[in-house]
Amino acid sequence: MNKTVKSVLIWAFVGVMLAFMYLPIIILIVFSFTDAKALGVWSGFSMELYVNLFTDSQILSALGNSMILAASSATLATILGTTAAVGIFYLRKWKKASAEFIANITMENAEIVTGVAFMMFFLAINLGYGWPALIIAHTMITVPYVILSVTPRLNQINPNLYEAGLDLGASPVRSLVTVVIPQLLPGMISGFIMAFTLSLDDFIISKFINGGVETIPIYLYNALAKRGADPTLRALSSVLFIAVLTVLIVMNVVSAKRKNNAAKAV
Protein backbone atom coordinates (compact mmCIF):
# COMPACT_ATOMS: atom_id res chain seq x y z
CA MET A 1 0.00 0.00 0.00
CA ASN A 2 1.58 3.29 -1.09
CA LYS A 3 1.58 6.42 1.05
CA THR A 4 -1.10 8.20 -1.00
CA VAL A 5 -3.65 5.41 -0.60
CA LYS A 6 -2.81 5.06 3.07
CA SER A 7 -3.26 8.80 3.61
CA VAL A 8 -6.62 8.78 1.79
CA LEU A 9 -7.86 5.86 3.91
CA ILE A 10 -6.77 7.54 7.12
CA TRP A 11 -8.51 10.81 6.26
CA ALA A 12 -11.61 8.92 5.08
CA PHE A 13 -11.75 7.08 8.40
CA VAL A 14 -11.32 10.33 10.34
CA GLY A 15 -14.01 12.00 8.24
CA VAL A 16 -16.50 9.18 8.86
CA MET A 17 -15.84 9.28 12.61
CA LEU A 18 -16.27 13.07 12.74
CA ALA A 19 -19.48 12.82 10.72
CA PHE A 20 -20.95 10.25 13.12
CA MET A 21 -19.99 12.44 16.11
CA TYR A 22 -20.98 15.89 14.89
CA LEU A 23 -23.55 15.48 12.11
CA PRO A 24 -26.41 14.77 14.58
CA ILE A 25 -25.48 17.91 16.53
CA ILE A 26 -25.37 20.00 13.34
CA ILE A 27 -28.80 18.68 12.33
CA LEU A 28 -30.12 19.52 15.80
CA ILE A 29 -28.80 23.08 15.58
CA VAL A 30 -30.19 23.60 12.07
CA PHE A 31 -33.67 22.43 13.06
CA SER A 32 -33.63 24.59 16.17
CA PHE A 33 -34.32 27.48 13.78
CA THR A 34 -37.71 26.16 12.73
CA ASP A 35 -40.81 25.80 14.88
CA ALA A 36 -41.88 22.43 13.44
CA LYS A 37 -42.71 19.99 16.22
CA ALA A 38 -41.19 17.00 14.41
CA LEU A 39 -37.42 16.94 14.03
CA GLY A 40 -36.53 16.65 10.35
CA VAL A 41 -39.48 18.73 9.16
CA TRP A 42 -38.62 22.25 8.00
CA SER A 43 -41.56 24.66 8.23
CA GLY A 44 -39.59 27.84 7.55
CA PHE A 45 -37.02 29.86 9.44
CA SER A 46 -38.18 30.87 12.89
CA MET A 47 -36.70 32.01 16.21
CA GLU A 48 -39.79 30.91 18.12
CA LEU A 49 -38.03 28.04 19.90
CA TYR A 50 -35.36 30.42 21.24
CA VAL A 51 -38.02 32.92 22.32
CA ASN A 52 -39.82 30.10 24.15
CA LEU A 53 -36.52 28.98 25.67
CA PHE A 54 -35.63 32.35 27.17
CA THR A 55 -39.15 33.04 28.43
CA ASP A 56 -39.74 29.65 30.06
CA SER A 57 -39.34 30.18 33.82
CA GLN A 58 -38.81 26.46 34.53
CA ILE A 59 -35.95 26.19 32.03
CA LEU A 60 -34.35 29.41 33.28
CA SER A 61 -34.61 28.17 36.86
CA ALA A 62 -32.96 24.85 35.93
CA LEU A 63 -30.26 26.70 34.00
CA GLY A 64 -29.61 28.98 36.97
CA ASN A 65 -29.35 25.98 39.30
CA SER A 66 -26.89 24.28 36.94
CA MET A 67 -24.72 27.41 36.71
CA ILE A 68 -24.65 27.94 40.49
CA LEU A 69 -23.86 24.27 41.12
CA ALA A 70 -21.16 24.13 38.43
CA ALA A 71 -19.49 27.38 39.54
CA SER A 72 -19.53 26.43 43.24
CA SER A 73 -18.26 22.88 42.80
CA ALA A 74 -15.66 23.89 40.18
CA THR A 75 -14.27 26.60 42.47
CA LEU A 76 -13.99 24.21 45.42
CA ALA A 77 -12.57 21.47 43.17
CA THR A 78 -9.93 23.87 41.81
CA ILE A 79 -8.81 24.84 45.32
CA LEU A 80 -8.76 21.27 46.64
CA GLY A 81 -7.37 19.76 43.45
CA THR A 82 -4.52 22.26 43.19
CA THR A 83 -3.59 21.75 46.84
CA ALA A 84 -3.74 17.98 46.39
CA ALA A 85 -1.64 18.11 43.22
CA VAL A 86 1.08 20.11 44.99
CA GLY A 87 1.03 17.73 47.95
CA ILE A 88 1.20 14.64 45.71
CA PHE A 89 4.02 16.17 43.65
CA TYR A 90 6.29 16.48 46.70
CA LEU A 91 5.61 12.96 48.01
CA ARG A 92 8.15 10.17 47.72
CA LYS A 93 7.86 7.72 44.82
CA TRP A 94 5.70 4.95 46.31
CA LYS A 95 3.49 7.39 48.23
CA LYS A 96 3.12 9.53 45.10
CA ALA A 97 2.14 6.52 42.98
CA SER A 98 -0.39 5.40 45.61
CA ALA A 99 -1.94 8.87 45.87
CA GLU A 100 -2.22 9.19 42.07
CA PHE A 101 -3.85 5.75 41.87
CA ILE A 102 -6.42 6.67 44.52
CA ALA A 103 -7.15 10.00 42.79
CA ASN A 104 -7.80 8.21 39.50
CA ILE A 105 -10.34 5.76 40.96
CA THR A 106 -13.18 8.30 40.74
CA MET A 107 -12.52 8.93 37.05
CA GLU A 108 -12.35 5.22 36.22
CA ASN A 109 -15.23 4.06 38.41
CA ALA A 110 -18.69 3.55 36.88
CA GLU A 111 -20.67 6.73 37.47
CA ILE A 112 -23.80 4.87 38.56
CA VAL A 113 -21.76 3.14 41.30
CA THR A 114 -20.47 6.53 42.46
CA GLY A 115 -24.02 7.92 42.43
CA VAL A 116 -25.40 5.06 44.55
CA ALA A 117 -22.45 5.38 46.94
CA PHE A 118 -23.09 9.11 47.44
CA MET A 119 -26.81 8.47 47.92
CA MET A 120 -26.16 5.89 50.66
CA PHE A 121 -23.43 8.01 52.26
CA PHE A 122 -25.54 11.15 52.60
CA LEU A 123 -28.42 9.04 53.88
CA ALA A 124 -26.16 7.38 56.47
CA ILE A 125 -24.84 10.70 57.84
CA ASN A 126 -28.35 12.25 57.82
CA LEU A 127 -27.26 15.13 55.60
CA GLY A 128 -30.16 14.63 53.26
CA TYR A 129 -30.30 15.46 49.59
CA GLY A 130 -30.32 18.82 47.84
CA TRP A 131 -27.82 21.65 47.50
CA PRO A 132 -25.21 20.61 50.12
CA ALA A 133 -25.13 17.02 48.84
CA LEU A 134 -24.94 18.14 45.20
CA ILE A 135 -22.08 20.58 45.82
CA ILE A 136 -20.09 18.05 47.84
CA ALA A 137 -20.63 15.24 45.31
CA HIS A 138 -19.84 17.39 42.26
CA THR A 139 -16.73 18.73 43.97
CA MET A 140 -15.46 15.25 44.80
CA ILE A 141 -16.00 13.84 41.30
CA THR A 142 -14.24 16.79 39.62
CA VAL A 143 -11.22 17.14 41.94
CA PRO A 144 -9.29 14.35 40.12
CA TYR A 145 -9.68 16.23 36.82
CA VAL A 146 -8.18 19.35 38.37
CA ILE A 147 -5.28 17.27 39.68
CA LEU A 148 -4.84 15.87 36.17
CA SER A 149 -4.72 19.40 34.72
CA VAL A 150 -2.37 20.89 37.33
CA THR A 151 0.16 18.04 37.55
CA PRO A 152 1.75 18.65 34.11
CA ARG A 153 2.38 22.28 35.10
CA LEU A 154 4.08 21.10 38.28
CA ASN A 155 6.35 18.89 36.21
CA GLN A 156 7.39 21.91 34.14
CA ILE A 157 8.31 24.33 36.92
CA ASN A 158 11.48 24.35 38.97
CA PRO A 159 10.89 22.02 41.96
CA ASN A 160 13.11 24.21 44.12
CA LEU A 161 10.88 27.30 43.89
CA TYR A 162 8.84 26.35 46.94
CA GLU A 163 11.94 25.74 49.08
CA ALA A 164 13.45 28.99 47.79
CA GLY A 165 10.41 30.87 49.07
CA LEU A 166 10.83 29.24 52.47
CA ASP A 167 14.54 30.12 52.52
CA LEU A 168 13.66 33.77 51.85
CA GLY A 169 11.47 33.85 54.96
CA ALA A 170 8.00 33.15 53.55
CA SER A 171 5.68 30.88 55.48
CA PRO A 172 4.65 27.59 53.79
CA VAL A 173 1.24 29.02 52.88
CA ARG A 174 2.69 32.29 51.57
CA SER A 175 5.35 30.47 49.56
CA LEU A 176 2.64 28.29 48.02
CA VAL A 177 0.34 31.22 47.21
CA THR A 178 2.91 33.76 45.96
CA VAL A 179 5.53 31.51 44.36
CA VAL A 180 3.98 28.23 43.24
CA ILE A 181 0.35 29.12 42.46
CA PRO A 182 1.15 31.79 39.80
CA GLN A 183 3.17 29.15 37.94
CA LEU A 184 0.21 26.76 38.07
CA LEU A 185 -2.44 29.26 36.96
CA PRO A 186 -2.88 27.95 33.37
CA GLY A 187 -3.40 24.41 34.68
CA MET A 188 -5.79 25.68 37.33
CA ILE A 189 -7.86 27.53 34.73
CA SER A 190 -8.00 24.43 32.53
CA GLY A 191 -8.99 22.34 35.55
CA PHE A 192 -11.70 24.82 36.54
CA ILE A 193 -13.21 24.82 33.04
CA MET A 194 -13.12 21.03 32.89
CA ALA A 195 -14.72 20.74 36.34
CA PHE A 196 -17.36 23.33 35.40
CA THR A 197 -18.23 21.48 32.19
CA LEU A 198 -18.39 18.08 33.90
CA SER A 199 -20.64 19.42 36.65
CA LEU A 200 -22.90 21.15 34.14
CA ASP A 201 -23.21 17.91 32.18
CA ASP A 202 -23.69 15.47 35.07
CA PHE A 203 -26.99 13.62 35.25
CA ILE A 204 -26.55 10.23 36.95
CA ILE A 205 -25.10 11.42 40.26
CA SER A 206 -27.40 14.46 40.38
CA LYS A 207 -30.43 12.25 39.77
CA PHE A 208 -29.69 10.20 42.89
CA ILE A 209 -29.15 13.12 45.30
CA ASN A 210 -30.84 16.21 43.80
CA GLY A 211 -33.53 16.34 46.48
CA GLY A 212 -35.83 18.35 44.23
CA VAL A 213 -33.13 20.69 42.89
CA GLU A 214 -33.70 20.62 39.13
CA THR A 215 -30.63 21.10 36.95
CA ILE A 216 -30.60 21.21 33.16
CA PRO A 217 -29.80 17.48 32.65
CA ILE A 218 -32.55 16.52 35.10
CA TYR A 219 -34.96 18.95 33.44
CA LEU A 220 -34.20 17.43 30.03
CA TYR A 221 -34.77 13.92 31.34
CA ASN A 222 -38.07 14.85 33.04
CA ALA A 223 -39.25 16.81 30.00
CA LEU A 224 -38.55 13.92 27.63
CA ALA A 225 -40.21 11.44 29.99
CA LYS A 226 -43.36 13.53 30.44
CA ARG A 227 -43.88 15.42 27.19
CA GLY A 228 -41.70 13.60 24.68
CA ALA A 229 -39.39 15.49 22.34
CA ASP A 230 -40.40 19.07 23.13
CA PRO A 231 -39.15 21.29 20.24
CA THR A 232 -37.80 23.83 22.75
CA LEU A 233 -35.26 21.23 23.84
CA ARG A 234 -33.61 21.58 20.41
CA ALA A 235 -32.89 25.22 21.13
CA LEU A 236 -31.72 24.46 24.67
CA SER A 237 -29.34 21.71 23.50
CA SER A 238 -27.97 23.99 20.78
CA VAL A 239 -27.29 26.82 23.24
CA LEU A 240 -25.49 24.48 25.65
CA PHE A 241 -23.35 23.00 22.86
CA ILE A 242 -22.38 26.41 21.46
CA ALA A 243 -21.58 27.72 24.97
CA VAL A 244 -19.30 24.77 25.80
CA LEU A 245 -17.67 24.90 22.35
CA THR A 246 -16.98 28.62 22.76
CA VAL A 247 -15.33 28.09 26.14
CA LEU A 248 -13.14 25.29 24.75
CA ILE A 249 -12.08 27.41 21.77
CA VAL A 250 -11.21 30.38 23.99
CA MET A 251 -9.28 28.10 26.35
CA ASN A 252 -7.27 26.59 23.49
CA VAL A 253 -6.53 30.00 21.95
CA VAL A 254 -5.34 31.39 25.29
CA SER A 255 -3.23 28.29 25.89
CA ALA A 256 -1.67 28.57 22.42
CA LYS A 257 -0.84 32.25 23.00
CA ARG A 258 0.78 31.44 26.32
CA LYS A 259 2.92 28.78 24.69
CA ASN A 260 3.97 31.15 21.91
CA ASN A 261 4.84 33.88 24.40
CA ALA A 262 6.84 31.41 26.49
CA ALA A 263 8.68 30.19 23.37
CA LYS A 264 9.50 33.76 22.34
CA ALA A 265 10.73 34.56 25.86
CA VAL A 266 13.18 31.67 25.67
Residue pairs with C-beta under 8 A, 6 or more apart in sequence:
25 241
27 39
27 40
28 39
28 234
28 237
28 238
28 241
29 238
29 241
29 242
31 39
31 40
31 42
31 234
32 49
32 50
32 234
32 235
32 237
32 238
33 45
33 46
33 47
33 49
34 41
34 42
34 43
34 44
34 45
34 46
34 49
35 43
35 44
35 46
35 48
35 49
35 231
36 42
36 43
36 231
37 231
39 229
39 231
39 234
49 231
49 232
49 234
49 235
50 235
50 239
52 232
52 235
53 59
53 232
53 235
53 236
53 239
54 60
56 232
58 214
58 219
59 219
59 232
59 236
61 214
62 214
62 215
62 216
62 218
62 219
63 216
65 213
65 214
65 215
65 216
66 199
66 200
66 215
66 216
66 217
67 200
69 131
69 134
69 135
69 138
69 199
69 213
69 215
70 138
70 195
70 196
70 197
70 199
70 200
71 196
72 135
72 139
73 134
73 135
73 138
73 139
73 142
73 195
73 199
74 142
74 192
74 193
74 195
74 196
74 199
75 192
76 135
76 139
77 138
77 139
77 142
77 143
77 145
77 146
77 191
77 192
77 195
78 146
78 188
78 191
78 192
78 195
80 139
80 143
80 146
81 142
81 143
81 144
81 145
81 146
81 147
81 149
81 150
81 191
81 195
82 146
82 150
82 181
82 184
82 187
82 188
82 191
84 99
84 103
84 143
84 147
85 146
85 147
85 150
85 151
85 154
85 184
86 150
86 154
86 176
86 180
86 184
87 99
88 96
88 99
88 100
88 103
88 147
88 151
89 96
89 151
89 154
89 155
89 159
90 162
91 99
103 143
103 144
103 147
104 144
106 114
106 140
106 141
106 143
106 144
107 144
107 145
107 148
111 204
111 205
112 204
114 141
114 204
114 205
115 204
115 205
115 207
115 208
115 209
116 208
118 133
118 137
118 140
118 205
118 208
118 209
119 129
119 208
119 209
122 128
122 129
122 133
122 136
122 209
127 133
128 211
129 209
129 210
129 211
129 212
130 209
130 210
130 211
130 212
130 213
131 211
131 213
133 209
133 211
134 206
134 209
134 210
134 211
134 213
137 205
137 206
137 209
138 199
138 202
138 205
138 206
141 198
141 202
141 205
142 194
142 195
142 198
142 199
143 195
145 191
145 194
145 195
145 198
146 188
146 191
146 192
146 194
146 195
147 191
148 191
149 187
149 188
149 190
149 191
149 194
150 184
150 187
150 188
150 191
151 187
152 187
153 183
153 184
153 186
153 187
154 184
154 187
157 180
157 183
157 184
161 179
161 180
161 183
162 175
162 176
162 179
162 180
164 179
165 174
165 175
165 176
165 178
165 179
165 180
166 172
166 175
170 178
170 179
181 188
186 255
186 258
189 251
189 254
190 251
190 255
193 247
193 248
193 251
197 244
197 247
200 216
200 240
200 244
201 217
202 215
202 217
203 217
203 218
203 221
206 215
206 217
206 218
207 218
207 221
210 218
214 222
216 236
216 240
220 233
220 236
220 237
223 230
223 233
224 230
224 233
